[in-house]
Amino acid sequence: MKLNKLKYGLLLIVACWFSTPAMAQLGDERQVFSIGVNGGVNMSKVDFSPRIKQNSQTGMSAGVTFRYICEKYFNMICAIQTEVNYSQRGWNEKIEDGSENTYNRQMNYIEVPLLAHLAFGKDSQTSGFRFFVNMGPQFSYFLNETEHMSENWDTSMRPNGVVYQYGKPTENKFEYGIVGGAGIELSTGVGHFLLEGRYYYGLSDFYKNSKKDVFGRSAHSYIGVRLAYLFDITK
């Protein structure tokens, strides 16, 4: 099952990464390079095997955005977008053993999504709304992490017996997955304002996952909300 998910994810990455140049060869050329800043929140979980019940863990995201609009294909604006973001993720356990324990872990990453950006709407750099979708691969590098647990800590009553994660540091620092989102863009005389909802699905694990290891899967996923501001460098 895991291998099938990996193959499916890689196919999506290849498809979205090559779709923009392929369509661009048939459209009207554009050369608009924009740069700006972005910020927002992540509502994250970790896909564990064996399973660990969780609530969403809330963290921040902030970084810089680069976008190059290369073509218009019929009514679709085709662009390539990349970002360099500081991203907080992790998990918040839902402990239901009567101990009233609480536990969450914040994990901090530098992430770089490489996105095909496709927009639909008014073809203007100074006024109007556009709807857009983003999709592509995302690569991340682990920075650090912090565990938070209640004072009355007691793992003896855990119903599923999964306690190996407590105090276990991240083992694989490099991570990759696929990310997709949709949103709206408002273009004005002073720049572009973008609001986006985004979903990330991790294809790699931050714990080792061989047969002798405890966890067969330990991959991030999150739903994010982003607000970005871009201004044009070239038109």
MIKETOR-176094 format. One line per field, with one value per residue (C-alpha): residue in one letter; x negated, y, z negated. Coordinates in steps of 0.02 Angstrom, whole numbers, plus 50000, padded with zeros to 5 digits. Layout:
% MIKETOR-176094
aa <- c(A ...) $
x <- c(X ...) $
y <- c(Y ...) $
z <- c(Z ...) $
//
This chain:
% MIKETOR-176094
aa <- c(M K L N K L K Y G L L L I V A C W F S T P A M A Q L G D E R Q V F S I G V N G G V N M S K V D F S P R I K Q N S Q T G M S A G V T F R Y I C E K Y F N M I C A I Q T E V N Y S Q R G W N E K I E D G S E N T Y N R Q M N Y I E V P L L A H L A F G K D S Q T S G F R F F V N M G P Q F S Y F L N E T E H M S E N W D T S M R P N G V V Y Q Y G K P T E N K F E Y G I V G G A G I E L S T G V G H F L L E G R Y Y Y G L S D F Y K N S K K D V F G R S A H S Y I G V R L A Y L F D I T K) $
x <- c(50000 49861 49771 49930 49952 49772 49793 49955 49874 49725 49838 49933 49769 49710 49878 49898 49715 49717 49894 49852 49709 49807 49957 49846 49778 49953 50000 49963 49796 49784 49630 49686 49573 49641 49571 49651 49687 49812 49878 50011 50053 50035 50156 50051 50055 49937 49987 49918 49916 49956 50093 50091 50252 50228 50305 50238 50078 50078 49918 49860 49785 49692 49573 49535 49623 49556 49670 49637 49786 49731 49887 50072 50155 50333 50408 50276 50122 49976 49837 49705 49699 49576 49562 49437 49537 49511 49647 49706 49785 49802 49940 50056 50105 50282 50251 50405 50342 50413 50242 50283 50110 50077 49939 49890 49733 49686 49569 49490 49440 49374 49483 49469 49623 49600 49771 49861 49971 50125 50241 50409 50487 50445 50281 50218 50070 50150 50333 50457 50481 50413 50444 50290 50232 50057 49984 49812 49677 49616 49448 49411 49266 49290 49222 49274 49416 49492 49597 49733 49810 49915 49838 49937 49854 49901 49896 49943 50127 50109 50245 50146 49977 49894 49771 49613 49632 49605 49429 49386 49295 49321 49208 49230 49203 49242 49424 49526 49708 49840 49935 50088 50194 50323 50363 50400 50286 50324 50212 50195 50082 49971 49955 50044 50135 50164 50268 50244 50297 50165 50146 49981 49961 49792 49718 49568 49551 49457 49426 49333 49457 49365 49441 49341 49400 49552 49648 49688 49747 49721 49763 49825 49985 50064 50198 50132 50203 50086 50093 49961 49911 49814 49747 49684 49500 49518 49670) $
y <- c(50000 50121 50084 50119 50286 50331 50288 50387 50537 50535 50525 50678 50770 50730 50774 50944 50991 50960 51020 51206 51205 51090 51206 51359 51309 51334 51498 51685 51724 51820 51870 51928 51894 51933 51918 51939 51871 51747 51695 51585 51438 51249 51125 50968 50784 50637 50475 50343 50155 50089 50219 50359 50458 50645 50816 50947 51035 51220 51307 51453 51467 51614 51642 51718 51681 51689 51676 51680 51696 51627 51604 51627 51471 51512 51583 51508 51598 51477 51508 51425 51468 51424 51472 51459 51443 51417 51292 51227 51054 50907 50816 50835 50668 50626 50526 50432 50320 50418 50487 50665 50669 50791 50781 50875 50896 51048 51012 51152 51139 51239 51190 51225 51190 51190 51229 51235 51390 51397 51549 51590 51762 51938 51949 52106 52144 52299 52261 52120 51950 51781 51606 51494 51318 51263 51088 51010 50926 50995 50964 51000 50998 50971 51105 51061 51001 51025 50904 50967 50847 50866 50860 50706 50600 50416 50299 50138 50150 50183 50075 50034 50020 50137 50240 50228 50404 50490 50559 50482 50612 50637 50519 50571 50757 50766 50751 50758 50750 50829 50990 51065 51217 51337 51518 51692 51833 52019 52122 52308 52451 52416 52228 52062 51993 51805 51700 51512 51350 51215 51029 50938 50748 50678 50533 50506 50461 50554 50393 50245 50118 49954 49791 49801 49978 50023 50131 50075 50251 50423 50554 50732 50801 50971 51090 51267 51439 51565 51752 51820 51987 51995 52140 52133 52147 52128 52139) $
z <- c(50000 49956 50120 50218 50130 50169 50354 50363 50281 50396 50548 50487 50462 50638 50717 50634 50656 50844 50880 50872 51000 51116 51120 51129 51299 51373 51289 51290 51211 51046 50948 50777 50628 50455 50280 50109 49937 49868 49698 49623 49511 49524 49446 49446 49401 49421 49507 49388 49406 49274 49264 49135 49105 49129 49131 49251 49203 49248 49302 49406 49579 49655 49798 49968 50133 50312 50464 50650 50768 50936 51044 51069 51140 51194 51032 50918 50851 50834 50708 50603 50419 50282 50100 49956 49794 49609 49562 49393 49391 49272 49182 49033 48955 48906 48746 48686 48545 48397 48347 48406 48485 48628 48757 48913 49014 49118 49264 49363 49546 49692 49839 50026 50134 50323 50395 50561 50541 50653 50643 50721 50733 50788 50883 50798 50686 50609 50575 50553 50472 50527 50463 50457 50416 50363 50367 50360 50256 50090 50007 49825 49703 49517 49399 49221 49111 48939 48836 48718 48592 48435 48261 48207 48341 48336 48486 48395 48446 48633 48714 48872 48788 48913 48809 48915 48984 48816 48808 48978 49084 49270 49367 49549 49575 49762 49811 49972 50023 50133 50103 50186 50156 50224 50193 50258 50311 50312 50426 50389 50438 50286 50305 50293 50140 50133 50014 50026 49943 49957 49918 49896 49898 49846 49942 49829 49644 49508 49410 49484 49553 49581 49519 49358 49319 49214 49338 49514 49558 49482 49612 49598 49671 49646 49702 49719 49748 49831 49865 49983 50057 50221 50322 50502 50540 50728 50842) $
//
